[in-house]
């Protein structure tokens, strides 16, 4: 059965759905998380690593890791040629 991505909601975030997709297909999903600080303000950048293949072209950024992963997940979900 094919996994279908649904419209994003607070419960069905892009990150949550990408993890569900990985679980559905038994795919290893990891993240390259990089924290930085500017004038004491935290900032995260991250991108997915799927089956050991890094996808830095789908980087997400945010003030918290959760937001950065949501951006990166949405970017790769919306690129139908990858998943």
N, CA, C and O of each residue as an XYZ file, in Angstrom:
332
protein
N       0.842     -1.184      0.000
C       0.000      0.000      0.000
C       0.889      1.251      0.000
O       1.850      1.345      0.764
N       0.557      2.179     -0.848
C       1.346      3.403     -0.991
C       1.025      4.388      0.130
O      -0.133      4.550      0.515
N       2.068      5.046      0.650
C       1.862      6.082      1.668
C       1.435      7.371      0.983
O       2.045      7.791      0.000
N       0.397      7.991      1.499
C      -0.106      9.261      0.958
C       0.108     10.360      2.000
O      -0.358     10.252      3.134
N       0.811     11.404      1.606
C       0.968     12.555      2.487
C      -0.345     13.314      2.530
O      -1.038     13.437      1.520
N      -0.682     13.823      3.710
C      -1.936     14.543      3.924
C      -1.645     16.030      4.113
O      -0.492     16.415      4.308
N      -2.676     16.863      4.058
C      -2.456     18.285      4.365
C      -1.854     18.422      5.770
O      -2.229     17.697      6.691
N      -0.939     19.340      5.912
C      -0.257     19.529      7.188
C      -1.182     20.189      8.208
O      -1.929     21.113      7.887
N      -1.114     19.692      9.442
C      -1.861     20.257     10.567
C      -0.919     20.301     11.767
O       0.245     19.914     11.666
N      -1.433     20.775     12.904
C      -0.613     20.789     14.122
C      -0.211     19.381     14.545
O       0.882     19.181     15.073
N      -1.093     18.398     14.315
C      -0.787     17.015     14.674
C      -0.064     16.274     13.554
O       0.796     15.432     13.814
N      -0.408     16.584     12.333
C       0.214     15.942     11.168
C       1.206     16.903     10.523
O       1.020     17.355      9.394
N       2.256     17.200     11.264
C       3.278     18.128     10.781
C       4.073     17.478      9.651
O       4.043     16.256      9.500
N       4.776     18.270      8.865
C       5.625     17.680      7.825
C       6.641     16.692      8.408
O       6.864     15.621      7.843
N       7.249     17.053      9.531
C       8.241     16.172     10.152
C       7.602     14.856     10.583
O       8.167     13.788     10.347
N       6.432     14.922     11.208
C       5.737     13.705     11.650
C       5.375     12.822     10.460
O       5.525     11.601     10.517
N       4.902     13.440      9.387
C       4.519     12.653      8.217
C       5.730     12.052      7.503
O       5.652     10.938      6.984
N       6.835     12.773      7.473
C       8.040     12.211      6.865
C       8.512     11.003      7.674
O       8.962     10.010      7.103
N       8.409     11.087      9.005
C       8.777      9.946      9.847
C       7.815      8.781      9.618
O       8.246      7.629      9.567
N       6.518      9.064      9.479
C       5.540      8.011      9.172
C       5.871      7.350      7.834
O       5.807      6.127      7.712
N       6.224      8.155      6.834
C       6.609      7.631      5.525
C       7.807      6.689      5.671
O       7.817      5.593      5.110
N       8.815      7.129      6.432
C      10.013      6.311      6.639
C       9.658      5.004      7.349
O      10.166      3.944      6.984
N       8.800      5.072      8.349
C       8.377      3.862      9.058
C       7.597      2.935      8.130
O       7.796      1.720      8.147
N       6.715      3.505      7.328
C       5.879      2.729      6.410
C       6.734      1.912      5.436
O       6.450      0.743      5.178
N       7.779      2.541      4.903
C       8.636      1.881      3.916
C       9.904      1.272      4.529
O      10.774      0.793      3.801
N      10.012      1.288      5.865
C      11.181      0.750      6.572
C      12.468      1.395      6.056
O      13.455      0.724      5.755
N      12.415      2.716      5.968
C      13.534      3.523      5.479
C      14.209      4.192      6.675
O      13.536      4.690      7.578
N      15.529      4.200      6.674
C      16.268      4.866      7.740
C      16.258      6.378      7.499
O      16.778      6.856      6.491
N      15.665      7.119      8.429
C      15.607      8.581      8.354
C      16.379      9.162      9.524
O      16.061      8.906     10.685
N      17.392      9.945      9.205
C      18.180     10.640     10.215
C      18.219     12.115      9.838
O      17.746     12.512      8.773
N      18.791     12.921     10.730
C      18.868     14.363     10.496
C      20.268     14.860     10.802
O      20.909     14.394     11.744
N      20.733     15.794     10.015
C      21.970     16.510     10.303
C      21.570     17.839     10.934
O      21.210     18.783     10.231
N      21.635     17.909     12.253
C      21.215     19.089     13.014
C      22.438     19.915     13.397
O      23.414     19.386     13.929
N      22.377     21.215     13.121
C      23.490     22.102     13.448
C      22.986     23.313     14.223
O      22.350     24.200     13.653
N      23.275     23.349     15.541
C      22.880     24.512     16.334
C      23.941     25.609     16.265
O      25.139     25.328     16.243
N      23.493     26.842     16.230
C      24.393     27.994     16.310
C      23.734     29.032     17.211
O      22.559     28.918     17.559
N      24.503     30.034     17.576
C      23.966     31.158     18.347
C      24.522     32.449     17.777
O      25.699     32.549     17.432
N      23.641     33.432     17.689
C      24.043     34.767     17.287
C      23.561     35.724     18.364
O      22.360     35.850     18.601
N      24.497     36.394     19.009
C      24.163     37.297     20.120
C      23.310     36.601     21.171
O      22.393     37.195     21.738
N      23.628     35.321     21.427
C      22.915     34.556     22.445
C      21.577     33.995     21.998
O      20.890     33.343     22.784
N      21.194     34.235     20.752
C      19.916     33.733     20.238
C      20.181     32.430     19.486
O      20.959     32.412     18.532
N      19.529     31.328     19.917
C      19.771     30.046     19.248
C      19.148     30.006     17.856
O      18.128     30.641     17.590
N      19.786     29.250     16.987
C      19.311     29.076     15.613
C      19.712     27.671     15.170
O      20.831     27.230     15.431
N      18.811     26.982     14.509
C      19.070     25.629     14.042
C      18.980     25.552     12.528
O      18.131     26.193     11.909
N      19.862     24.764     11.945
C      19.704     24.351     10.553
C      19.773     22.828     10.549
O      20.493     22.228     11.348
N      19.024     22.213      9.651
C      18.981     20.755      9.583
C      18.587     20.313      8.188
O      17.943     21.055      7.446
N      18.971     19.122      7.845
C      18.500     18.516      6.598
C      18.406     17.005      6.799
O      19.087     16.441      7.655
N      17.554     16.354      6.001
C      17.361     14.913      6.174
C      18.475     14.086      5.538
O      19.111     14.485      4.563
N      18.675     12.926      6.134
C      19.560     11.897      5.601
C      18.694     10.647      5.479
O      18.249     10.092      6.484
N      18.459     10.207      4.243
C      17.560      9.088      3.987
C      18.369      7.930      3.419
O      19.001      8.054      2.370
N      18.341      6.807      4.122
C      19.104      5.617      3.723
C      20.580      5.954      3.528
O      21.233      5.433      2.624
N      21.093      6.827      4.382
C      22.499      7.196      4.325
C      22.847      8.256      3.289
O      24.008      8.649      3.174
N      21.853      8.726      2.532
C      22.085      9.760      1.517
C      21.669     11.114      2.089
O      20.515     11.299      2.475
N      22.598     12.048      2.144
C      22.323     13.389      2.664
C      21.616     14.233      1.617
O      21.913     14.149      0.426
N      20.673     15.050      2.082
C      19.933     15.959      1.199
C      20.071     17.400      1.693
O      19.090     17.992      2.141
N      21.289     17.976      1.616
C      21.497     19.340      2.102
C      20.770     20.393      1.281
O      20.655     21.540      1.715
N      20.279     20.029      0.110
C      19.491     20.964     -0.692
C      18.112     21.209     -0.107
O      17.386     22.091     -0.565
N      17.751     20.433      0.901
C      16.447     20.574      1.548
C      16.621     21.022      2.996
O      15.944     20.530      3.900
N      17.531     21.955      3.195
C      17.824     22.451      4.536
C      16.647     23.256      5.075
O      15.976     23.986      4.345
N      16.424     23.100      6.368
C      15.428     23.905      7.062
C      16.119     24.688      8.157
O      17.126     24.241      8.704
N      15.587     25.850      8.480
C      16.177     26.693      9.516
C      15.073     27.205     10.423
O      13.937     27.410      9.994
N      15.428     27.409     11.693
C      14.456     27.947     12.633
C      15.085     28.213     13.977
O      16.213     27.800     14.247
N      14.346     28.904     14.814
C      14.818     29.230     16.152
C      14.839     28.028     17.076
O      15.576     28.008     18.062
N      14.025     27.017     16.759
C      14.017     25.762     17.512
C      14.135     24.613     16.513
O      13.730     24.736     15.358
N      14.689     23.508     16.969
C      14.933     22.367     16.093
C      13.644     21.849     15.461
O      13.634     21.477     14.287
N      12.577     21.823     16.221
C      11.282     21.344     15.708
C      10.862     22.128     14.461
O      10.421     21.535     13.476
N      10.995     23.438     14.500
C      10.618     24.280     13.358
C      11.545     24.055     12.165
O      11.093     24.010     11.021
N      12.828     23.916     12.432
C      13.789     23.694     11.349
C      13.515     22.368     10.647
O      13.568     22.288      9.420
N      13.221     21.329     11.427
C      12.916     20.027     10.821
C      11.613     20.069     10.037
O      11.498     19.420      8.997
N      10.636     20.818     10.518
C       9.364     20.942      9.794
C       9.586     21.572      8.424
O       9.008     21.126      7.432
N      10.422     22.608      8.366
C      10.711     23.277      7.089
C      11.425     22.316      6.139
O      11.054     22.203      4.971
N      12.442     21.632      6.639
C      13.198     20.700      5.796
C      12.314     19.553      5.314
O      12.382     19.163      4.148
N      11.491     19.016      6.200
C      10.598     17.913      5.829
C       9.601     18.358      4.769
O       9.359     17.634      3.803
N       9.023     19.535      4.940
C       8.062     20.031      3.951
C       8.727     20.203      2.588
O       8.128     19.894      1.558
N       9.947     20.689      2.582
C      10.654     20.889      1.312
C      10.878     19.570      0.580
O      10.672     19.486     -0.631
N      11.299     18.544      1.311
C      11.570     17.277      0.624
C      10.275     16.558      0.255
O      10.225     15.876     -0.769
N       9.230     16.696      1.065
C       7.928     16.104      0.731
C       7.395     16.715     -0.560
O       6.841     16.008     -1.401
N       7.562     18.022     -0.717
C       7.040     18.713     -1.900
C       7.862     18.469     -3.163
O       7.467     18.900     -4.246
N       8.986     17.792     -3.040
C       9.805     17.456     -4.206
C       9.530     15.993     -4.559
O      10.203     15.090     -4.063
N       8.557     15.774     -5.403
C       8.079     14.419     -5.686
C       9.129     13.492     -6.290
O       8.961     12.273     -6.252
N      10.188     14.031     -6.836
C      11.193     13.166     -7.455
C      12.113     12.491     -6.435
O      12.859     11.579     -6.793
N      12.072     12.921     -5.176
C      12.953     12.357     -4.152
C      12.299     11.180     -3.439
O      12.918     10.125     -3.296
N      11.064     11.345     -2.992
C      10.399     10.302     -2.196
C       9.585      9.377     -3.061
O       8.963      8.444     -2.552
